[in-house]
Amino acid sequence: MRIVVLGGGCFGVFHVARLVQARSEGRVAFDELVVVDRNEFPRCRRELGEHAAVRYERSDWQAFLAAWIPSAAAGDKLVPTPFAPHVAFEWVRGSIPGAAWEPLDPPRGSGLPFERIGRTGTLCLSHADWVCPVDCSEPSTCPAISAPRTWEMRETVQRLGATDIIVSRHAVDGVAWIDVADLLALRTRLASLREPTRVALATVSSCHGAMTCGTWRPGK
């Protein structure tokens, strides 16, 4: 299994350190961990040094994903940074030649503590009105409020009309990843469309999410 970590900054330091430690303890297995950053020597590489199972790739994220995902193994994983653009949407939008995307306003009035529209039109949501622990595994009892977690963001975005949902699943020690197989399945579905179709694509964890809405127009 290959794991790709987007970004070699502060979150890259956290993700890589936790994954390498978990691998050494036998709690997670991977053949290679690839850190993608625009800098050849990002903070992660400077602070953590070289490791036999870690490779650094100097590249723009979307350029790397465009080349890697189509040839990735079904079991490979993608670890995005929490404050990245809507990676799944940006990738699939550029992965189908000839297709066009017409943005639509995302739904408002979710009633959640955090609801914002980003500068690219992505709806950003969170069930938390507190600062989450950096290593949170999103357990059934929320560690921030010491009370049962009664919410699930997947259900929330479904109520808001999400048509496609990519789930970022907790892997180990606060690190969450996306299954590449889910991204490939999303691409297959959108590529199969023959008529203009409303698409509301959400990427979610249990507590947080991003949703982008628009009309997908297939290529001719």
C-alpha positions in Angstrom: 0.0 0.0 0.0 1.2 3.5 -0.8 0.1 6.5 1.2 0.3 10.0 -0.3 0.4 13.0 2.1 -0.5 16.3 0.7 1.7 19.1 2.1 5.0 19.0 4.0 4.2 21.8 6.4 3.0 21.7 9.9 0.3 19.1 9.1 2.8 17.1 7.1 5.0 16.9 10.1 2.2 15.6 12.2 0.9 13.1 9.6 4.3 11.7 8.6 5.6 11.4 12.2 2.4 9.6 13.3 2.3 7.2 10.3 6.0 6.3 10.5 5.8 5.7 14.3 2.7 3.5 13.9 4.4 1.5 11.1 7.4 0.9 13.3 5.0 -0.4 16.0 3.1 -2.7 13.6 -0.1 -0.7 13.9 -0.3 0.3 10.2 1.4 -1.2 7.2 2.5 0.6 4.0 5.2 0.1 1.4 5.8 3.8 0.7 4.8 7.2 2.0 5.0 10.0 -0.5 4.9 13.6 0.7 3.9 16.0 -2.0 4.9 19.7 -1.6 5.9 22.6 -3.9 9.2 22.8 -2.0 12.0 20.2 -2.4 12.9 20.5 1.3 9.6 21.3 3.1 9.4 21.7 6.9 8.5 18.0 7.2 11.7 16.9 5.5 13.8 19.3 7.5 12.4 18.4 10.9 12.0 14.7 10.5 14.9 13.9 8.3 15.2 11.1 5.8 13.4 7.8 6.2 13.7 4.7 4.1 9.9 4.4 3.6 9.3 8.1 2.9 9.8 9.8 -0.4 9.4 13.5 -1.2 7.8 14.6 -4.4 8.2 18.2 -5.5 5.0 19.0 -7.3 1.7 21.0 -7.3 -0.9 18.9 -5.6 -3.4 18.7 -8.5 -0.7 18.0 -11.1 0.6 15.1 -8.9 -2.9 13.7 -8.3 -3.8 13.9 -12.0 -0.8 11.7 -12.8 -1.0 9.4 -9.8 -4.6 8.5 -9.1 -5.4 6.8 -12.5 -2.5 4.4 -12.0 -2.8 4.0 -8.2 -3.6 0.6 -6.6 -7.1 0.2 -5.2 -5.8 0.0 -1.7 -3.7 3.2 -1.8 -4.6 6.1 0.4 -4.6 9.9 0.3 -4.0 12.1 3.3 -5.1 15.7 2.6 -4.3 18.6 4.8 -7.3 19.9 6.8 -7.2 23.4 5.3 -6.6 22.3 1.7 -8.9 23.3 -1.2 -11.7 20.7 -1.9 -9.2 18.2 -3.3 -11.7 15.5 -4.4 -13.7 18.0 -6.3 -10.7 19.7 -7.9 -9.2 16.4 -9.0 -12.4 14.9 -10.5 -13.3 18.2 -12.2 -10.0 18.0 -14.2 -9.9 14.3 -14.7 -12.6 13.9 -17.4 -11.7 15.5 -20.7 -14.4 17.7 -22.2 -16.6 17.9 -19.2 -17.7 21.3 -18.0 -18.7 22.5 -14.5 -21.2 25.3 -13.8 -21.2 26.3 -10.2 -24.4 26.5 -8.2 -24.8 28.1 -4.8 -24.5 25.6 -2.0 -27.4 25.1 0.5 -27.4 27.3 3.6 -29.1 27.1 6.9 -27.6 23.9 8.1 -28.0 25.0 11.7 -24.4 23.8 12.5 -22.1 25.8 14.8 -19.8 26.4 11.8 -21.0 27.2 8.3 -19.0 29.2 5.9 -18.7 29.6 2.1 -15.1 29.6 1.0 -13.7 31.9 -1.7 -14.1 29.1 -4.3 -17.8 28.6 -3.5 -17.2 25.5 -1.3 -19.5 25.1 1.7 -17.4 24.4 4.8 -19.3 22.8 7.7 -18.5 21.6 11.2 -20.5 20.1 14.1 -17.9 21.6 16.5 -18.0 25.0 18.1 -14.8 24.2 20.0 -11.2 23.5 19.1 -10.8 19.8 18.4 -7.8 17.9 19.7 -5.2 17.5 16.9 -5.1 13.7 17.4 -8.8 13.2 17.7 -10.0 9.8 16.3 -13.7 11.0 16.3 -14.8 8.4 18.8 -18.4 7.8 20.0 -17.6 10.0 23.0 -16.3 13.4 21.9 -13.1 14.1 23.8 -13.6 17.9 23.6 -16.9 18.0 25.5 -16.8 14.6 27.2 -20.2 13.7 26.0 -21.7 11.3 23.4 -21.1 12.3 19.7 -24.7 12.4 18.5 -23.8 13.6 15.0 -22.4 12.2 11.8 -21.4 14.6 9.0 -22.3 12.1 6.3 -25.9 12.2 7.4 -25.8 16.0 7.6 -24.7 16.5 4.0 -27.2 13.9 2.8 -29.9 16.0 4.4 -28.4 19.0 2.6 -28.7 17.2 -0.8 -25.2 15.7 -1.3 -25.3 13.4 -4.3 -21.7 12.1 -3.9 -19.9 11.7 -0.6 -16.2 10.9 -0.2 -15.4 9.8 3.4 -12.1 10.6 5.1 -11.7 7.8 7.6 -9.6 7.9 10.7 -6.6 5.6 10.3 -4.3 5.9 13.3 -3.3 8.5 15.9 -5.4 11.3 14.5 -4.4 10.7 10.9 -7.4 10.3 8.5 -7.2 9.2 4.9 -9.3 8.8 1.8 -9.5 5.6 -0.2 -8.2 6.0 -3.7 -10.8 3.4 -4.8 -13.6 5.9 -3.7 -12.1 8.6 -5.9 -11.9 6.3 -8.9 -15.5 5.2 -8.3 -16.6 8.9 -8.3 -14.8 9.5 -11.6 -16.5 6.5 -13.1 -19.9 7.7 -12.0 -19.5 11.2 -13.4 -17.9 9.9 -16.6 -21.0 7.8 -17.2 -23.4 10.8 -17.1 -24.8 11.6 -20.5 -27.0 14.6 -19.6 -26.4 17.8 -17.6 -26.8 16.7 -14.0 -26.8 18.5 -10.7 -23.9 17.3 -8.5 -23.3 18.1 -4.9 -19.9 16.5 -4.0 -19.0 16.4 -0.3 -15.9 15.2 1.4 -16.5 14.5 5.1 -15.1 13.1 8.3 -17.5 12.3 11.2 -17.5 15.9 12.4 -16.4 18.2 9.5 -17.1 18.5 5.8 -16.8 20.4 2.6 -19.4 20.4 -0.2 -19.3 21.9 -3.7 -22.4 22.1 -5.8 -22.9 22.6 -9.6 -24.2 21.3 -12.8 -22.0 18.7 -14.4 -22.0 18.8 -18.2 -20.5 15.8 -19.9 -18.1 16.2 -22.8 -19.4 15.6 -26.3 
